Amino acid sequence: METGERDPLEILASPLGLPCGLRLENRLVKAAMSDSLGDGAGQPTEDQIELYQRWARGGVGLSVIGEVQVESRYPEKPGNLVLRTDRDHAMFQRLASGGAEGGSRIWPQLGHAGALAHAPISQPAGPSALDVEGLRCAGLSVDEIKALPRIYADAADRAKADGFTGVQVHAGHGFLLSQFLSPLFNRRSDGYGGSIEARCRIIIEIVRQVRAAVGSDFAIGLRINSSDQLEGGLTEDDSLAAIELLSNESIDLVDISGGTYFPGAPSSSDRRSSGPYFVDFARRARQVTQVPLMVTGGFKTRSDAAAAVASGAADLVGLARALVVDPELPSHWLAHDAVDPTFPRFASNPLGGVTAWYTMRLTDIARHHERDVERSLEDAINEYDDRDDHRVSAWKRSFGRPGE
Ligand SMILES: Cc1cc2nc3c(=O)[nH]c(=O)nc-3n(C[C@H](O)[C@H](O)[C@H](O)COP(=O)(O)O)c2cc1C
């Protein structure tokens, strides 16, 4: 891709000021990844602090910690952090300061898995009760929905108290707020379902209450799907309408992704197509919003990253797997002799294998072992599942059995 007259290094190295006043030192963001490094009771671990410190030292402008739960009842996985009232403040503060070394920024992604909550430690509930092959969940009552803005606001307030400089509200990939946006999950006929305005309503209510809690100088990002990429799901046109509606709110960054974990759909992190996935959509989003945009998915080369920014499609580039392959990637891309990462090729393609492989490698990076470990996708799935099984017991000890 052409980047025009400008040097890719200069484009990616330029700082960006967000509407709240927070400055990001460069255009490269470690996109949200559920690192599965919580201790099973929602608290950070030494490994996790080391992981984010490595990314900060590697020169990333911002890291988003994946799936930090706003409450303990609907986690995505038992290795998630939880912004609980009785959390270990010292560990959260060390995570916030470790991930901010050298001027880097770190924000938790505020997660709530809703209908896709990890069943062994949850009673999954989404916008509507569903019983389809591969997915059974309860529907949230209006009172439960109306309680959500306060829950998100309290979590954001706790993140701020522990030293984080922003949060990302997760409304992508088929988790709770993405479920509200998606007709696949949201079959409500009250004020929270039907038109895109109604499906977007809970997100707007959450953003308003989070802003009221954190004040004007704290960043609020939002991750949203460009589409669900599944028949009957959120369409690009509806996503653009949602972005336009949300632009009237006090938001600092919209992170564009796509895909859903509704049964039968491939996930963004298991995709293998070449080239960035959502730049064309970001260009369309640019027409309907003034809010800074980030685009995530499929970036493998510095020239593609620079082109996304230089073309005006996005202000920031989100990188997930590239920063697992090379945690020091920003310092390489922000040097004159840029080296693009070499991605692994896998002989087989078991479902969920790629995500499990990258997740296990996050632990290797945290322990500085990544150069020593070779793992098949099948082994990665086994290690990942075994670890989660152990953490399920820890979670139940800490938070009780689902429904108790
Ligand atoms: C191991 C792993 C965990 C992920 N966890 C999350 C998550 O917690 N929240 C989220 O929004 N996206 C998550 N993602 C998706 C990434 O943020 C990203 O959208 C996707 O991997 C595509 O970007 P990439 O091509 O740069 O990897 C995860 C991806 C990977 C590989």
The ligand as an ORCA input file, in Angstrom:
! r2SCAN-3c Opt
* xyz 0 1
  C      -5.405    -14.407     22.510
  C      -6.437    -13.393     22.090
  C      -7.339    -12.910     23.025
  C      -8.266    -11.935     22.658
  N      -9.088    -11.426     23.613
  C      -9.883    -10.361     23.326
  C     -10.576     -9.664     24.355
  O     -10.477     -9.977     25.538
  N     -11.345     -8.619     23.995
  C     -11.470     -8.217     22.694
  O     -12.178     -7.252     22.422
  N     -10.807     -8.849     21.696
  C      -9.991     -9.876     21.987
  N      -9.246    -10.465     21.006
  C      -9.369     -9.976     19.615
  C      -8.273     -8.958     19.283
  O      -8.390     -7.772     20.036
  C      -8.301     -8.599     17.791
  O      -9.512     -7.968     17.509
  C      -8.137     -9.804     16.864
  O      -7.139    -10.692     17.349
  C      -7.744     -9.357     15.446
  O      -6.579     -8.557     15.508
  P      -5.112     -9.127     15.073
  O      -5.252     -9.546     13.643
  O      -4.182     -7.972     15.284
  O      -4.817    -10.303     15.948
  C      -8.318    -11.473     21.331
  C      -7.413    -11.969     20.409
  C      -6.471    -12.909     20.771
  C      -5.490    -13.408     19.758
*
